[in-house]
Amino acid sequence: MHSMNHWGGTFEIGAEGTTDDEHSRNMDLDRAALSRQQLDETQQSWLLAGPQESKKKDKYVDLGCLIVKRKVLKWILYGFLFAVVVIAVPIIIAKSIPKHRKPPPPPDQYSQALHKALMFFNAQKSGRLPKNNGVPWRGDSGLSDGSTLDDVKGGLVGGYYDAGDNIKFHFPMAFSMTLLSWSVVEYSDKYKDLGEYDHVRDLIKWGTDYLLKTFNSSATTISKIYSQVGVATNASTTPDDHYCWMRPEDMDYPRPVQQASSAPDLGGEVAAALAAASIVFRDDAAYSKKLLRGAAAVYKFARDQGHRTPYSRGNLAIELFYNSTGYWDEYMWSAAWMYYASGNGSYALFATDPRLPNNAKAFMQIPDLGVFSWDNKLPGAQLLLTRLRLFLNPGYPYEESLSRYQNATGLNICMDLQRFNVFNYTPGGLVQLNHGRPQPLQYVVNAAFLSSLYADYLDAANVPGYYCGPYYLSTDNLRSFARAQVNYILGDNPLKMSYVVGHGNKYPKHVHHRGASIPHNGVKYSCTGGYKWRDAKTDNPNTIIGAMVGGPDRNDRFSDVRTNYGYTEPTMAGNAGLVAALISLTTTTGSAGVDKNTIFSAVPPMYPASPPPPTPWSP
């Protein structure tokens, strides 16, 4: 094979026809010169540019895991320094300049009244008072109460006087402690923000320590409970707690102790108080356990099948003042609290057993049974159990009763509203839940608390409201009702009178209260010697801060006269409801809504059981 020129033409460099000599001379020519002769201008420019570009060759920096052009790295550093100067330096300067912090919002009237309402309980304490009690005109009293009892070590010293007299009624006292505990369980953050958390817990403990003395709280089974210290009889002419007008520090007349071997209502309320308080004191394991153990014993006593006569029946020392009209409501109320405190499912099963609300007439839509009070716990119990449905939704076998409790709760609140014409209202806007009888305010504050609390429950469950027949009620509607009623009590009424002593510029000055009406001057006035102070037209020498008096009549009129106790006498149960309503309504604190989880801390996870299979079909 011969070599070929695939591009055509000859291999010869010289032109065709050149001689050998010429060819050899051509081969001898300077090759560089020959190359220069054959390059066009573009190629020449490339060659000339080569050496110059090599001088500008990019340099790189090896950063170990990354190789970066030096020029890029330089600009990155410049950019970082620029950012420091433009961004970081102003921030540092701004941080270093002292700031004027935005002041907290001014306290609303609810928080202002709350501080005072709690002080009322300090003024009602019986027993040996702590040095920081904060009521200078009160001292140690009732140190001989129950001293003759051989089964109560140290006697029945302590607790609270109920109202303007010097009697310790254990039934409303227990209810007051339950209500205070409920408010703390729901709104502990608000109490802390207002600086009242330790105070309200001390008040609850003062009451529960005493309630633990009223029965053998170290036993698992008991056969009796003490129900009252001190007595009063109508038209009495012998010294007792109504006939005498004496400071509690000066009492020198007999103070008999009442006891009951059958007390389904009182036992149920004491169990509720101790169980609710055991949740409040969960951070004190020993005390919480002691409370729950006592609650279990007195609950068992209350449920004793053979001892279900109401505690007040036939006892004139109680029946005329704090007569209990039934006990099925206390059963529902106490079972709910026992379940939350212990997590024992048997209490939940009992509270939702359809026979219980049937016996309590819970679903009969009787208006008076929708009014929450020291005697009627149904509305409170139904709302407390509605809480279980809204937040845990346990399903079968609880759902049927829980859904009916929630429906009843909605109806109870609907009946309170003026548009439904179930209860009368005064011309100034106060709902008459006790039909115009004396001391209406204690019922009003309880209704305000339940309405406000239910609104918070619905908000926490992302439920905007519910229907009352054709009317839709939002949570704002519920709070508006609660605010309007509490505002009336705090002074938004035709008389511009605050019915909470010490709140506002105008409030009752002749409160029906023995300790507040007699000077703290070192003089001991006798049983009848105190009448001069009872009947005096002058203002009380001691201001009982925070006491909510009985309230106005059905026409918004108020008689600020010491002997008109229907208008001017405060009570423990009334003030407990006031405290609960105020803490639920205040917006002064940074906290809002309820504590959803603390009440359930003892409740085990709830896995709905399967419903029973249907009965076999038969043709």
C-alpha positions in Angstrom: 0.0 0.0 0.0 1.2 3.4 -0.7 0.9 6.5 1.4 -1.7 8.8 0.1 -2.7 12.4 0.8 -6.4 12.2 1.7 -6.8 15.9 1.5 -5.9 15.9 -2.2 -2.8 17.3 -4.0 0.8 16.3 -3.6 3.0 16.0 -0.6 5.5 18.2 -2.1 6.1 21.5 -0.5 7.4 23.2 -3.5 5.4 24.1 -6.5 4.9 21.6 -9.2 7.9 21.5 -11.5 10.6 22.8 -9.0 13.9 21.2 -9.3 15.7 19.2 -6.7 18.1 22.0 -6.0 15.3 24.4 -5.4 13.6 21.9 -3.2 16.6 21.5 -1.1 16.9 25.2 -0.8 13.4 25.5 0.3 13.9 22.9 3.0 16.8 24.9 4.3 14.7 28.0 4.8 14.3 29.3 8.4 11.3 27.4 9.7 10.2 30.2 12.1 10.3 32.6 9.2 8.3 30.2 7.1 5.7 29.9 9.9 5.5 33.7 10.2 4.9 33.9 6.6 2.0 31.4 6.7 0.1 32.9 9.8 -2.7 35.4 9.2 -3.3 38.4 11.3 -5.7 36.8 13.7 -3.3 33.9 14.5 -0.6 36.4 15.1 -2.7 38.3 17.5 -3.3 35.1 19.5 0.4 34.4 19.7 1.1 37.9 20.8 -1.6 37.8 23.5 -0.4 34.5 25.0 2.4 35.8 27.2 0.3 38.7 28.5 -2.5 36.5 29.7 -0.2 34.2 31.6 0.8 37.2 33.7 -2.8 37.6 34.8 -3.5 34.0 35.8 -6.0 33.6 38.7 -4.6 32.6 42.1 -6.3 30.2 44.5 -6.3 29.7 48.2 -6.6 26.2 49.6 -8.9 26.2 52.6 -8.5 22.5 53.3 -12.0 21.3 52.3 -12.5 24.0 49.8 -10.4 25.8 47.1 -11.4 29.4 46.6 -10.1 32.1 44.3 -8.2 34.6 46.2 -10.2 37.4 44.7 -13.5 35.8 45.7 -12.2 35.2 49.2 -11.2 38.8 49.4 -14.6 40.1 48.5 -16.2 37.7 51.0 -14.1 39.2 53.8 -14.9 42.7 52.7 -18.6 41.8 52.6 -18.5 40.3 56.1 -16.7 43.4 57.5 -19.3 45.6 55.8 -22.2 43.6 57.4 -20.6 43.9 60.8 -20.3 47.6 60.5 -23.8 48.2 58.9 -25.8 45.6 60.9 -24.1 44.3 64.0 -22.7 47.6 65.3 -26.1 49.4 65.4 -27.6 46.4 67.1 -24.9 46.4 69.7 -25.3 50.1 70.3 -29.1 49.7 70.5 -28.8 46.9 73.0 -26.4 48.9 75.2 -28.7 51.9 75.4 -31.0 51.7 78.5 -34.6 51.0 77.6 -37.7 52.4 79.0 -39.8 49.2 79.4 -43.5 49.5 78.6 -45.3 49.6 82.0 -47.7 46.8 82.7 -51.4 47.6 82.0 -53.1 49.2 84.9 -55.1 46.8 87.1 -58.7 46.4 86.1 -61.4 46.7 88.7 -61.7 42.9 88.9 -58.1 42.4 90.1 -58.4 45.4 92.4 -61.6 44.0 94.0 -60.0 40.5 94.2 -57.2 41.6 96.5 -59.8 43.0 98.9 -62.2 40.1 98.6 -59.5 37.7 99.7 -58.9 39.8 102.8 -62.4 39.1 104.0 -61.3 35.5 104.8 -58.5 36.8 107.0 -61.1 38.7 109.0 -63.2 35.6 109.4 -60.5 33.3 110.8 -61.1 31.6 114.1 -58.4 30.1 116.3 -54.8 31.3 117.0 -54.1 33.8 114.2 -50.7 34.0 112.3 -48.7 37.2 112.8 -49.1 38.1 109.1 -52.9 37.9 109.2 -53.2 41.5 108.1 -56.3 42.5 110.0 -55.2 44.6 113.0 -58.5 44.6 114.8 -58.7 40.8 114.9 -57.0 38.5 117.4 -57.0 35.0 118.7 -60.5 33.6 119.4 -62.5 30.4 119.9 -59.5 28.7 121.6 -61.9 26.6 123.7 -64.1 25.3 120.8 -64.6 21.6 121.2 -62.3 21.3 124.1 -64.7 18.9 125.9 -64.6 16.4 123.0 -62.6 13.3 123.9 -62.0 12.2 120.3 -60.6 15.4 118.8 -57.1 16.2 120.0 -56.9 19.9 120.8 -60.6 20.4 120.1 -62.2 22.1 117.1 -59.9 25.2 117.1 -59.5 27.0 113.8 -61.7 27.3 110.7 -63.8 30.3 109.9 -66.8 32.2 111.3 -69.5 32.1 108.7 -70.9 35.6 108.6 -71.5 38.5 110.9 -72.1 36.2 113.8 -69.6 33.9 115.5 -70.9 30.5 114.4 -68.8 28.0 112.5 -71.2 26.3 110.0 -69.2 23.5 108.4 -71.5 22.9 105.4 -71.1 26.4 103.8 -67.5 26.5 105.1 -66.7 23.3 103.1 -68.4 24.7 100.0 -66.4 27.9 100.2 -63.1 25.9 100.3 -64.2 23.8 97.3 -65.1 26.9 95.4 -61.8 28.6 96.2 -59.9 25.5 95.3 -61.7 25.2 92.0 -60.7 28.8 91.1 -57.1 28.0 91.9 -57.0 24.8 89.9 -58.4 26.7 86.8 -56.6 30.0 87.2 -53.4 29.4 89.1 -51.3 31.5 86.7 -53.6 34.5 87.2 -53.2 34.2 91.0 -49.5 34.0 90.6 -49.4 37.1 88.3 -51.4 39.0 90.8 -49.2 38.0 93.7 -52.1 36.2 95.4 -51.2 32.6 94.8 -49.6 31.9 98.2 -52.3 33.9 100.0 -55.2 32.0 98.5 -53.5 28.7 99.2 -53.0 29.7 102.8 -56.7 30.5 103.1 -57.7 27.2 101.7 -55.3 25.3 104.0 -56.7 27.2 107.0 -60.1 25.7 106.1 -59.0 22.2 105.1 -56.8 21.8 108.2 -59.9 22.5 110.2 -62.2 20.3 108.2 -59.8 17.4 108.8 -60.5 17.8 112.5 -64.3 17.4 112.1 -64.0 13.6 111.6 -61.4 10.9 112.2 -59.4 11.6 109.0 -56.8 9.0 109.8 -59.4 6.2 109.6 -60.7 4.5 106.5 -64.2 4.2 107.9 -66.0 6.7 110.1 -69.4 6.8 111.8 -69.9 10.5 112.5 -68.9 14.0 111.6 -69.0 17.3 113.5 -71.3 19.7 111.7 -71.2 23.0 113.6 -69.7 25.0 116.5 -71.9 27.5 118.2 -75.6 27.8 118.2 -78.4 30.4 117.8 -82.1 30.1 118.5 -84.8 32.5 117.5 -86.1 34.7 120.3 -83.5 33.4 122.7 -83.1 35.1 126.0 -80.0 33.2 127.0 -76.5 33.9 125.8 -75.7 32.4 122.4 -74.1 33.4 119.1 -77.1 35.5 118.0 -78.4 36.8 121.3 -75.0 38.2 122.2 -73.3 41.0 120.3 -69.6 40.4 121.1 -66.3 40.4 119.4 -65.2 36.8 118.8 -62.1 37.5 121.0 -64.4 38.3 123.9 -66.9 35.3 123.7 -67.6 33.9 127.2 -70.9 32.1 126.6 -71.3 28.3 125.8 -70.6 27.2 122.2 -72.1 23.7 121.8 -70.8 21.4 119.1 -73.2 19.7 116.7 -72.5 16.3 115.3 -74.2 14.0 112.8 -74.1 10.2 112.4 -75.9 10.6 109.1 -74.7 13.3 106.7 -74.8 12.4 103.0 -74.8 16.1 102.0 -72.3 17.4 104.5 -70.0 14.4 104.0 -70.2 14.8 100.3 -69.3 18.5 100.5 -66.4 17.9 102.9 -65.1 15.2 100.5 -65.3 17.6 97.6 -63.5 20.3 99.5 -60.6 18.0 100.6 -60.4 16.4 97.1 -60.3 19.7 95.3 -57.7 21.0 97.7 -55.5 17.9 97.2 -55.2 19.0 93.6 -54.2 22.6 94.7 -51.5 21.1 96.9 -50.0 18.6 94.5 -46.6 20.2 95.0 -46.8 19.1 98.7 -47.1 15.4 98.3 -47.5 14.5 101.9 -50.3 17.1 102.5 -52.1 16.3 99.3 -52.1 12.6 100.2 -53.4 13.4 103.6 -56.3 15.4 102.1 -57.2 12.7 99.6 -57.1 10.0 102.3 -59.5 12.1 104.4 -61.7 12.8 101.4 -62.0 9.0 100.6 -63.1 8.3 104.2 -65.7 11.0 104.5 -67.0 10.2 100.9 -67.5 6.6 102.0 -69.4 7.8 105.1 -71.6 10.1 102.9 -72.4 7.2 100.6 -73.3 4.8 103.4 -76.6 3.2 102.4 -78.0 3.1 105.9 -77.2 6.7 106.8 -78.7 9.0 104.2 -80.8 11.4 106.3 -79.7 15.0 105.5 -77.4 16.4 108.2 -79.7 19.3 109.2 -83.0 17.4 109.4 -84.7 17.9 112.8 -81.8 20.0 114.1 -83.1 23.5 114.9 -79.6 24.8 115.5 -78.9 24.2 111.8 -82.2 23.8 110.0 -83.2 27.5 110.3 -79.9 28.7 108.8 -78.2 26.2 106.5 -80.8 23.5 105.8 -79.9 21.1 103.1 -82.7 20.3 100.7 -81.1 17.1 99.3 -77.9 15.2 98.8 -77.9 13.8 95.2 -76.3 16.9 94.0 -73.5 16.5 96.6 -73.0 13.0 95.4 -72.5 14.1 91.8 -70.3 17.0 92.9 -68.1 15.0 95.2 -67.7 12.1 92.8 -66.4 14.4 90.1 -63.8 15.9 92.5 -62.8 12.5 93.8 -62.3 11.3 90.3 -60.1 14.2 89.3 -58.1 14.0 92.5 -57.6 10.2 92.5 -58.0 9.0 89.0 -60.1 6.1 90.3 -62.5 5.3 87.5 -65.2 4.0 89.9 -65.9 7.7 90.8 -66.4 8.6 87.1 -68.6 5.6 86.5 -70.8 6.7 89.5 -70.9 10.3 88.4 -72.1 9.3 85.0 -74.5 6.5 86.0 -77.8 7.6 84.5 -79.6 6.9 87.8 -77.6 9.6 89.6 -78.8 12.6 87.5 -82.3 11.1 87.5 -82.4 11.0 91.3 -80.9 14.6 91.3 -83.6 15.8 88.8 -80.7 17.2 86.8 -82.4 17.2 83.4 -85.8 18.4 84.4 -85.1 22.0 83.6 -86.4 23.3 86.9 -85.1 26.9 87.1 -84.2 26.8 90.8 -82.1 23.7 90.3 -80.0 25.7 87.8 -78.9 28.1 90.5 -75.5 27.3 91.9 -75.2 27.7 95.7 -74.0 26.2 99.0 -77.2 24.1 99.0 -77.5 23.2 95.3 -74.3 21.9 93.6 -76.0 20.6 90.4 -74.9 23.4 88.0 -71.3 23.3 89.3 -71.2 19.5 89.1 -72.6 19.5 85.6 -70.0 22.0 84.4 -67.2 20.2 86.1 -68.2 17.0 84.3 -68.7 18.9 81.0 -65.0 19.7 81.4 -64.2 16.0 81.1 -66.1 15.7 77.8 -64.6 18.9 76.3 -61.0 18.1 77.0 -60.7 14.3 77.3 -63.8 13.1 75.4 -63.7 9.6 77.0 -66.5 8.2 74.9 -68.4 5.1 75.9 -69.7 4.4 78.6 -69.5 8.0 79.8 -70.6 9.9 76.7 -74.4 9.7 77.1 -74.4 11.3 80.5 -71.6 13.7 79.8 -73.4 15.0 76.7 -76.5 15.5 78.7 -74.5 17.3 81.4 -73.2 19.7 78.8 -76.7 20.4 77.4 -77.9 21.1 80.9 -75.0 23.4 81.5 -75.9 25.4 78.4 -79.5 25.6 79.5 -78.6 26.7 83.0 -76.7 29.6 81.7 -79.5 30.4 79.1 -82.0 30.6 81.9 -80.0 33.3 83.6 -80.1 35.6 80.6 -82.7 38.3 80.5 -83.9 37.6 77.0 -85.3 34.3 78.1 -87.5 35.7 80.9 -87.0 32.9 83.3 -85.7 35.0 86.2 -86.7 38.6 86.9 -84.1 41.4 86.7 -84.1 44.6 88.8 -84.6 47.9 86.9 -80.8 48.4 87.2 -80.0 45.0 85.6 -79.3 42.6 88.5 -80.6 39.1 87.9 -82.9 37.8 90.7 -81.9 34.2 91.1 -83.4 34.0 94.5 -86.7 35.6 93.4 -86.2 38.9 95.2 -85.5 37.5 98.6 -82.7 38.9 100.8 -79.0 38.4 100.1 -79.2 38.0 96.3 -75.6 38.7 95.5 -74.2 35.3 96.6 -76.2 33.6 93.9 -75.3 36.2 91.3 -71.6 35.9 91.7 -71.8 32.1 91.4 -73.8 32.4 88.2 -71.2 34.9 86.8 -68.4 32.5 87.7 -70.0 29.5 85.9 -70.8 31.6 82.8 -67.3 33.0 82.6 -65.6 29.7 83.3 -67.8 27.9 80.6 -66.7 30.6 78.1 -63.1 29.8 78.9 -63.8 26.0 78.5 -65.3 26.6 75.1 -62.5 28.8 74.0 -59.9 26.2 75.1 -61.8 23.5 73.2 -62.0 25.8 70.1 -65.8 25.8 70.3 -67.1 29.4 69.5 -70.5 29.0 71.3 -73.8 27.1 71.4 -77.5 27.5 70.7 -80.2 28.3 73.2 -83.2 27.4 71.1 -83.0 29.6 68.0 -80.5 32.0 69.7 -76.8 31.5 69.2 -74.6 32.5 72.2 -71.0 33.1 71.6 -68.4 33.0 74.4 -68.4 36.8 74.3 -72.1 36.7 75.2 -71.4 34.5 78.2 -68.6 36.9 79.4 -70.8 39.9 78.8 -73.4 38.5 81.2 -70.8 37.7 83.8 -69.2 41.2 83.5 -72.5 43.0 83.7 -73.5 41.2 86.9 -70.1 41.7 88.6 -69.9 45.3 87.4 -73.3 45.9 89.1 -71.9 44.6 92.3 -68.8 46.8 92.0 -70.7 50.0 91.5 -72.4 50.1 88.1 -75.9 50.3 89.5 -78.5 53.0 90.0 -77.1 53.9 93.5 -73.5 53.9 92.3 -72.9 51.8 95.4 -70.1 49.2 95.5 -71.3 46.2 97.5 -67.8 45.2 98.2 -66.5 47.0 101.3 -63.4 49.1 100.6 -63.8 49.0 96.8 -64.7 52.3 95.2 -65.6 55.6 96.8 -69.0 54.5 98.1 -69.7 51.3 99.9 -71.6 50.1 103.0 -70.3 51.6 106.3 -72.7 49.8 108.7 -71.9 46.1 107.9 -73.7 43.6 110.0 -70.6 42.1 111.6 -69.8 41.9 115.3 -66.1 42.2 115.1 -66.2 45.1 112.6 -68.8 47.1 114.6 -67.2 47.0 118.1 -64.1 49.1 118.7 -60.7 47.4 119.1 -59.9 49.4 122.2 -59.0 46.9 124.8 -62.4 47.0 126.4 -64.4 43.8 126.7 -68.0 44.5 126.2 -70.5 42.0 127.7 -73.0 39.9 125.8 -75.7 42.7 125.9 -73.2 45.5 126.4 -72.4 45.2 122.7 -75.9 46.3 121.8 -74.8 49.9 121.9 -72.5 49.3 119.0 -75.0 47.1 117.1 -77.7 49.8 117.3 -75.4 52.8 116.8 -75.9 55.1 113.8 -72.2 55.7 113.4 -70.0 53.9 110.9 -68.3 50.7 111.9 -65.1 51.6 113.7 -63.3 48.7 111.8 -63.5 48.4 108.1 -63.9 44.8 107.0 -62.1 45.0 103.7 -63.4 42.9 100.9 -66.7 41.8 102.5 -69.5 41.5 99.9 -72.7 42.3 101.7 -76.1 40.7 101.1 -77.1 43.2 98.4 -80.0 45.4 97.3 -83.7 44.5 97.0 -85.6 43.8 93.8 -85.9 47.5 93.1 -82.2 48.3 93.4 -82.8 49.9 96.9 -80.3 49.3 99.7 -80.6 50.0 103.4 -77.2 50.6 104.9 -78.3 49.8 108.4 -76.4 47.4 110.7 -79.5 45.6 111.9 -80.9 45.0 108.4 -78.8 41.9 107.9 -80.5 40.9 104.7 -78.9 43.9 103.1 -75.6 44.4 105.1 -74.4 40.9 106.3 -71.6 39.2 104.4 -71.1 35.4 104.2 -68.2 33.1 103.5 -70.0 31.4 100.6 -70.8 34.7 99.0 -67.2 35.9 99.1 -65.9 32.6 97.8 -68.2 33.0 94.7 -67.0 36.6 94.4 -63.4 35.6 94.4 -64.0 32.9 91.8 -65.9 35.3 89.5 -63.3 38.1 89.8 -60.3 35.8 89.0 -62.1 34.4 86.0 -62.9 37.9 84.6 -59.7 39.8 85.2 -57.5 40.6 82.2 -54.8 42.5 84.1 -52.5 39.6 84.1 -50.6 38.2 81.1 -52.3 34.9 81.6 -55.6 34.0 79.9 -57.9 31.1 79.9 -57.9 28.1 82.1 -55.2 25.5 83.0 -56.5 22.6 80.9 -54.3 19.9 82.3 -53.5 20.2 86.0 -56.9 18.9 87.1 -56.3 15.7 85.0 -52.8 15.0 86.3 -54.0 12.0 88.3 -56.4 10.7 85.6 -54.9 7.8 83.7 -55.1 7.7 79.9 -58.7 7.0 78.8 -59.2 4.4 76.1 -62.9 4.2 75.2 -64.3 0.8 75.8 -66.2 -1.0 73.0 -69.9 -0.8 73.5 -71.6 -4.2 74.1 -72.7 -6.1 71.1 -76.4 -5.8 70.1 -78.8 -8.5 71.3 -79.2 -11.3 68.8 -81.9 -10.8 66.3 -84.8 -13.1 66.5 -87.5 -13.3 63.8 
